[in-house]
Amino acid sequence: MDESKIINGKEISDIIKAEVKRETEELKAATGITPGLAFILIGDDPASEVYVRSKGKACDSLGFYSVTEKLQSNVSEIEVLDLIQRFNDDNNIHGILVQLPLPRHINEEKVIEAIDYRKDVDGFHPVNFGRLVIGSSSYIPCTPYGIVELLKRSKVNTNGANAVVIGRSNIVGKPIANLMLRKEINSTVSICHSATNDLRDFTLNADIIIVAMGKAEFIKSDMIKEGSVVIDVGINRVDDTSKQRGYRLTGDVDFNSCFEKVSKITPVPGGVGPMTIAMLMKNTLDSAKGKIYR
């Protein structure tokens, strides 16, 4: 296997976190400010608990201050909104993250809009999303931000490239498509989704394919062209009796069949995933420094 083809998200995320840690130490020494991140976790979803715990550990390792508020699944919407307001008013908190998904009785849109956009380090608030679209300074959603960093730091030529984004979610598809259009990246972008006719017509002409569709190993080698760059955002559990846990993790791309044709590809796990937390830390540091909104 040609290891040079693999975009190693773990290595790149470690470099970014080291940069964040150094800048955090410099910020503390110069101003006394410690970046602060508040997590709100509602209910007992095991995956959400793991995500929040791993983000809290990242805060500790980088010298951040963090606090986690764990609420029962039957908490009222008004209690959640009141807690968000408390963190909005807390000068020691520079970022607020409400772990999704939320219980059905809580309006996700209302919760996201309640977060002060200047502390919206997830980049989901309409103000940040709108500013991203028009190319203004904003917090960028962490997974798309991580994808851009993977491309840059792997020296992928994006200028004039045909980029195909598969998936149109607010978390990945829409923001990464808009980022790829920015002049510093300068790609020509197509967005494909479940209603796209003849998906292969798009993917076979793509220099860069970013896949976030939630279908295990959907993209096969006969759907990509020689020398393309493939960024796999998907993470799926596939039954596998050969594994002790009874399943394996795989992306939306058939890694093994595509590997020979690509020039670069992200693995799953170890590709895009580690970048999400690294960019959350970067957004929080930027908030503490007043870099986005002064």
C-alpha atoms as one frame of an Amber mdcrd trajectory, in Angstrom:
protein
   0.000   0.000   0.000   1.310   3.427  -0.995   1.118   5.305   2.324   1.728
   8.640   0.569  -1.813   8.437  -0.799  -3.362   8.438   2.658  -4.390  11.776
   4.162  -3.722  11.115   7.840  -6.226  13.161   9.823  -4.818  11.995  13.142
  -1.358  13.373  12.349  -2.677  16.661  10.945  -5.088  17.159  13.854  -2.222
  16.600  16.308  -0.234  19.334  14.557  -3.172  21.748  14.754  -3.784  20.963
  18.431  -0.090  21.570  19.153  -0.417  24.971  17.451  -3.537  25.740  19.500
  -1.808  24.720  22.732   1.158  26.984  22.015  -1.105  29.937  21.155  -3.177
  29.277  24.287  -0.057  29.473  26.467   0.925  32.715  24.736  -2.577  34.155
  25.241  -2.559  33.280  28.931   0.896  34.803  29.437   0.012  38.017  27.584
  -3.549  38.621  28.794  -4.428  36.153  31.549  -7.294  34.869  29.403  -7.982
  31.116  29.382 -10.178  29.877  26.521 -13.420  28.543  28.004 -15.824  26.079
  26.423 -19.236  25.059  27.782 -20.892  21.790  26.801 -24.599  21.111  27.214
 -25.531  17.433  27.053 -29.192  16.428  27.202 -30.272  12.852  27.868 -28.333
   9.589  27.958 -27.326   8.946  24.356 -24.088   6.899  24.647 -22.549   8.315
  21.452 -23.217  11.897  22.570 -21.664  11.176  25.960 -18.526   9.814  24.269
 -18.283  12.852  21.979 -18.638  15.337  24.833 -16.172  13.438  27.009 -13.570
  13.384  24.219 -14.035  17.110  23.638 -13.600  17.759  27.348 -10.365  15.754
  27.353  -9.123  17.808  24.400  -9.823  20.980  26.390  -7.817  19.657  29.331
  -4.864  18.680  27.134  -4.704  22.128  25.512  -5.018  24.139  28.714  -8.616
  25.264  28.166 -11.230  25.740  30.849 -14.347  23.651  30.216 -17.612  22.884
  31.934 -20.191  20.233  31.080 -23.841  20.599  32.074 -25.652  17.267  31.793
 -29.438  17.579  31.735 -32.141  14.947  31.943 -33.938  14.020  28.716 -37.212
  15.420  30.088 -35.733  18.865  30.764 -37.953  21.674  29.550 -37.007  23.804
  26.580 -37.116  26.956  28.681 -34.599  25.464  31.140 -32.219  24.746  28.248
 -32.636  28.273  26.891 -32.032  29.746  30.358 -28.820  27.734  30.701 -27.627
  28.943  27.303 -28.312  32.525  28.372 -26.275  31.967  31.522 -23.312  30.896
  29.418 -23.916  33.768  26.982 -23.471  36.150  29.934 -20.415  34.371  31.393
 -17.202  36.171  30.393 -15.141  33.059  31.191 -16.967  31.121  28.473 -15.887
  31.801  24.879 -17.685  28.931  23.188 -20.984  27.136  23.744 -21.718  23.710
  22.307 -25.102  22.018  22.603 -24.604  18.361  21.687 -27.022  17.208  18.991
 -29.400  15.461  18.500 -31.876  16.896  20.999 -34.997  15.275  22.467 -38.045
  15.727  20.249 -39.788  18.210  22.539 -36.898  20.688  22.242 -36.737  22.862
  19.125 -33.230  22.516  17.686 -33.496  25.705  15.627 -34.579  27.733  18.652
 -31.706  26.333  20.728 -29.078  27.117  18.086 -30.398  30.650  17.614 -30.349
  31.218  21.404 -26.547  30.852  21.462 -24.758  34.195  21.170 -23.368  34.038
  17.617 -20.081  35.375  18.986 -19.795  32.164  21.066 -21.173  29.831  18.388
 -17.977  27.844  17.910 -19.926  25.088  16.123 -20.714  27.600  13.364 -24.398
  26.646  13.160 -26.009  29.989  14.086 -27.734  31.694  11.115 -25.447  34.727
  11.510 -22.311  32.618  11.161 -23.812  30.489   8.402 -24.875  33.563   6.459
 -21.490  35.217   6.870 -19.816  32.024   5.665 -21.933  32.074   2.491 -21.026
  35.668   1.641 -17.369  35.100   2.505 -17.179  37.259   5.643 -15.302  36.392
   8.814 -17.254  33.829  10.844 -16.986  30.629  12.809 -16.853  27.765  10.333
 -18.601  24.465  11.133 -15.893  22.207  12.480 -16.060  19.253  10.079 -15.989
  21.386   6.883 -13.246  23.514   8.462 -11.297  20.314   9.085 -11.750  19.178
   5.485 -10.317  22.455   4.197  -7.315  22.069   6.499  -6.761  18.495   5.310
  -6.698  19.668   1.695  -4.393  22.613   2.414  -1.930  20.731   4.595  -1.836
  17.792   2.186  -0.993  20.240  -0.611  -3.983  19.287  -2.747  -4.336  21.672
  -5.678  -7.849  23.101  -5.386  -7.432  26.024  -7.780  -9.796  25.468 -10.713
 -10.483  21.894  -9.601 -13.850  20.263 -10.240 -15.135  19.472  -6.752 -18.189
  17.310  -6.186 -19.883  17.382  -2.785 -22.249  14.476  -2.135 -24.675  15.455
   0.608 -26.470  18.718   1.381 -26.712  18.834   5.187 -26.253  22.076   7.108
 -23.465  20.409   9.092 -21.237  19.284   6.194 -22.568  19.461   2.640 -23.737
  23.066   2.348 -20.886  24.680   4.310 -18.080  22.723   2.589 -19.555  23.569
  -0.821 -19.471  27.256   0.058 -15.935  27.004   1.427 -14.691  25.333  -1.752
 -16.064  28.304  -3.719 -13.964  30.848  -1.808 -11.267  32.577  -3.824  -8.431
  31.162  -1.736  -9.655  27.652  -2.619 -11.172  28.531  -5.988 -12.815  25.254
  -7.002 -15.784  24.740  -9.298 -18.389  23.041  -7.144 -21.280  20.649  -7.840
 -23.586  19.525  -5.022 -25.161  16.097  -5.441 -27.786  14.458  -3.238 -30.441
  11.734  -3.098 -32.404  13.231  -6.011 -29.394  13.653  -8.319 -29.775  11.868
 -11.632 -26.728   9.981 -12.945 -24.403  10.623  -9.995 -21.571   8.929 -11.900
 -21.669  11.704 -14.511 -20.566  14.090 -11.774 -18.132  11.876  -9.871 -16.291
  10.654 -12.987 -15.515  14.271 -13.854 -14.444  15.240 -10.328 -10.904  16.119
  -9.311 -12.015  16.248  -5.665 -14.921  14.253  -4.229 -16.230  15.018  -0.733
 -18.684  12.349   0.387 -21.092  12.880   3.303 -24.142  10.774   2.515 -24.361
   8.141   5.248 -24.303   5.064   3.007 -21.596   2.539   3.775 -19.047   2.011
   0.972 -21.410   3.492  -1.635 -18.693   5.103  -3.775 -16.901   2.411  -5.798
 -13.822   2.578  -8.009 -15.896   2.663 -11.212 -17.442   5.955 -10.010 -14.184
   7.927  -9.729 -11.553   8.984 -12.202  -7.852   8.185 -12.084  -5.868  10.570
  -9.883  -8.817  12.076  -8.021  -8.749  13.120  -4.365 -11.428  11.528  -2.185
 -12.502  12.928   1.189 -14.735  10.485   3.063 -16.827  12.108   5.798 -19.075
   9.106   6.404 -18.818   6.818   9.385 -20.953   3.689   9.402 -21.122   0.499
  11.425 -21.054  -2.628   9.285 -21.607  -6.104  10.748 -18.360  -8.069  10.790
 -18.168 -11.348  12.706 -14.388 -11.407  12.326 -14.170  -8.453  14.728 -14.368
  -8.945  18.471 -17.032  -6.248  18.804 -19.059  -7.741  15.935 -18.782  -4.781
  13.593 -16.292  -2.558  11.818 -16.336   1.123  11.037 -16.348   2.159   7.413
 -16.936   5.303   5.431 -19.209   6.156   2.510 -16.374   5.194   0.153 -15.209
   1.667  -0.669 -11.651   2.435   0.416 -10.045  -0.764  -0.847 -11.553  -0.651
  -4.341 -10.853   3.073  -4.805  -7.332   3.144  -3.374  -5.468   2.240  -6.574
  -7.189   4.957  -8.629  -6.931   7.921  -6.252  -4.022  10.288  -5.775  -5.077
  10.900  -2.170  -7.798   9.555   0.111  -8.908   9.846   3.730  -9.339   6.607
   5.689 -12.196   5.829   8.054 -11.487   5.980  10.895  -8.489   8.312  11.147
  -9.287  10.763   8.367 -11.836  13.552   8.756 -13.012  12.483  12.225 -10.051
  13.683  14.323 -10.130  17.057  12.570 -13.560  18.002  13.914 -12.412  18.312
  17.531  -9.173  20.046  16.491 -11.126  22.738  14.635 -13.560  23.144  17.536
 -10.542  23.927  19.710  -9.257  26.369  17.072 -12.620  28.165  16.910 -12.732
  28.445  20.699  -9.220  29.863  20.845 -10.107  32.375  18.124 -13.149  33.394
  20.168 -11.030  33.921  23.282  -8.611  36.039  21.245 -11.452  38.104  19.762
 -10.220  37.153  16.327 -13.624  36.676  14.663 -15.791  39.201  16.541 -14.068
  41.971  18.447
